[in-house]
Amino acid sequence: MLAVFCAPAVQARPVTATVYDQWYSGRTTYCGQTYQHWGISAAHPWLPCGTKVTVNHKGRVLTVPIQDRCECNSIDLSAGAAYKLGVPLDGIATVYISY
């Protein structure tokens, strides 16, 4: 007997995106990696370390790994990820994430 399981369709959900401060560059993240300000990474309050999150902002799409925790119900992007997505480096933006 063969059982087949189908994963549910992934629905993108809107969240607020902020950008990590450069002060954290070179420091060790919650997941044990060194944060690189211009690298491609993100922080999320509850997704497991290493989870690949697809972030969409105004038609620009980027897959980023979760490498740290943040305290708010949003996603914190590295400056490199924010730049590629067109998220203002000194502000906030609404993005859509799926994982």
TILOTOR-913102 format. One record per residue (C-alpha): x, y, z; chain. Coordinates in Angstrom, 2 decimals. Layout:
REM TILOTOR-913102
<node u="X" v="Y" w="Z" mol="A"/>
...
This chain:
REM TILOTOR-913102
<node u="0.00" v="0.00" w="0.00" mol="A"/>
<node u="1.40" v="3.39" w="-0.99" mol="A"/>
<node u="0.36" v="6.55" w="0.81" mol="A"/>
<node u="0.65" v="9.85" w="-0.98" mol="A"/>
<node u="0.64" v="13.11" w="0.91" mol="A"/>
<node u="0.15" v="16.44" w="-0.79" mol="A"/>
<node u="1.50" v="19.59" w="0.79" mol="A"/>
<node u="-1.00" v="22.43" w="0.99" mol="A"/>
<node u="-0.51" v="25.35" w="-1.35" mol="A"/>
<node u="1.74" v="28.00" w="0.15" mol="A"/>
<node u="0.00" v="31.32" w="0.60" mol="A"/>
<node u="2.10" v="34.46" w="0.75" mol="A"/>
<node u="1.21" v="36.64" w="3.72" mol="A"/>
<node u="1.90" v="40.34" w="4.25" mol="A"/>
<node u="4.31" v="41.35" w="7.02" mol="A"/>
<node u="6.23" v="44.45" w="7.95" mol="A"/>
<node u="9.89" v="44.39" w="6.92" mol="A"/>
<node u="12.60" v="46.35" w="8.65" mol="A"/>
<node u="16.35" v="46.44" w="8.04" mol="A"/>
<node u="18.99" v="45.32" w="10.55" mol="A"/>
<node u="21.17" v="48.08" w="11.90" mol="A"/>
<node u="24.78" v="48.00" w="10.72" mol="A"/>
<node u="25.81" v="47.87" w="14.40" mol="A"/>
<node u="25.08" v="44.10" w="14.36" mol="A"/>
<node u="27.54" v="43.41" w="11.53" mol="A"/>
<node u="30.19" v="40.90" w="12.57" mol="A"/>
<node u="28.24" v="39.71" w="15.61" mol="A"/>
<node u="27.07" v="36.14" w="16.16" mol="A"/>
<node u="23.39" v="35.52" w="15.40" mol="A"/>
<node u="20.94" v="33.37" w="17.36" mol="A"/>
<node u="21.65" v="30.59" w="14.85" mol="A"/>
<node u="25.41" v="30.76" w="15.47" mol="A"/>
<node u="26.43" v="32.47" w="12.22" mol="A"/>
<node u="28.21" v="35.78" w="11.77" mol="A"/>
<node u="25.86" v="38.53" w="10.61" mol="A"/>
<node u="27.02" v="40.25" w="7.42" mol="A"/>
<node u="25.27" v="43.58" w="6.87" mol="A"/>
<node u="25.47" v="43.42" w="3.07" mol="A"/>
<node u="24.88" v="39.66" w="2.91" mol="A"/>
<node u="21.54" v="37.97" w="2.17" mol="A"/>
<node u="19.78" v="36.90" w="5.39" mol="A"/>
<node u="16.83" v="37.66" w="7.64" mol="A"/>
<node u="15.55" v="37.38" w="11.19" mol="A"/>
<node u="12.10" v="36.13" w="12.16" mol="A"/>
<node u="10.47" v="35.72" w="15.59" mol="A"/>
<node u="9.61" v="32.00" w="15.35" mol="A"/>
<node u="10.70" v="30.35" w="12.08" mol="A"/>
<node u="13.48" v="27.77" w="12.63" mol="A"/>
<node u="17.09" v="28.61" w="11.80" mol="A"/>
<node u="17.92" v="27.84" w="8.18" mol="A"/>
<node u="14.33" v="28.15" w="6.92" mol="A"/>
<node u="14.30" v="29.55" w="3.39" mol="A"/>
<node u="11.77" v="32.37" w="3.12" mol="A"/>
<node u="10.64" v="33.81" w="-0.20" mol="A"/>
<node u="10.17" v="37.56" w="0.14" mol="A"/>
<node u="8.25" v="39.59" w="-2.45" mol="A"/>
<node u="8.30" v="43.40" w="-2.52" mol="A"/>
<node u="6.66" v="45.22" w="-5.42" mol="A"/>
<node u="7.39" v="42.39" w="-7.86" mol="A"/>
<node u="10.98" v="41.78" w="-6.74" mol="A"/>
<node u="11.42" v="38.30" w="-5.28" mol="A"/>
<node u="14.31" v="36.97" w="-3.22" mol="A"/>
<node u="14.81" v="33.81" w="-1.16" mol="A"/>
<node u="16.57" v="34.49" w="2.14" mol="A"/>
<node u="17.64" v="32.14" w="4.95" mol="A"/>
<node u="16.51" v="32.82" w="8.51" mol="A"/>
<node u="19.69" v="33.32" w="10.53" mol="A"/>
<node u="18.50" v="35.21" w="13.59" mol="A"/>
<node u="15.54" v="36.05" w="15.82" mol="A"/>
<node u="13.71" v="39.37" w="16.08" mol="A"/>
<node u="11.34" v="40.50" w="18.78" mol="A"/>
<node u="8.50" v="41.84" w="16.69" mol="A"/>
<node u="5.93" v="40.12" w="14.48" mol="A"/>
<node u="7.76" v="41.00" w="11.28" mol="A"/>
<node u="10.87" v="40.12" w="9.33" mol="A"/>
<node u="14.21" v="41.91" w="9.69" mol="A"/>
<node u="16.20" v="41.91" w="6.46" mol="A"/>
<node u="19.93" v="42.35" w="6.05" mol="A"/>
<node u="20.85" v="45.49" w="4.11" mol="A"/>
<node u="21.91" v="43.32" w="1.16" mol="A"/>
<node u="18.53" v="41.61" w="1.00" mol="A"/>
<node u="16.64" v="44.88" w="1.47" mol="A"/>
<node u="18.65" v="46.54" w="-1.30" mol="A"/>
<node u="17.92" v="43.73" w="-3.77" mol="A"/>
<node u="14.20" v="43.90" w="-2.90" mol="A"/>
<node u="13.98" v="47.70" w="-3.06" mol="A"/>
<node u="13.07" v="48.03" w="0.63" mol="A"/>
<node u="14.19" v="51.41" w="2.02" mol="A"/>
<node u="17.35" v="50.92" w="4.08" mol="A"/>
<node u="16.24" v="53.50" w="6.65" mol="A"/>
<node u="12.57" v="52.65" w="6.91" mol="A"/>
<node u="9.95" v="49.95" w="6.81" mol="A"/>
<node u="7.92" v="48.33" w="4.05" mol="A"/>
<node u="5.16" v="45.81" w="3.62" mol="A"/>
<node u="6.43" v="42.62" w="1.99" mol="A"/>
<node u="4.85" v="39.27" w="1.30" mol="A"/>
<node u="6.55" v="36.15" w="2.63" mol="A"/>
<node u="6.07" v="32.45" w="2.03" mol="A"/>
<node u="8.01" v="29.49" w="3.40" mol="A"/>
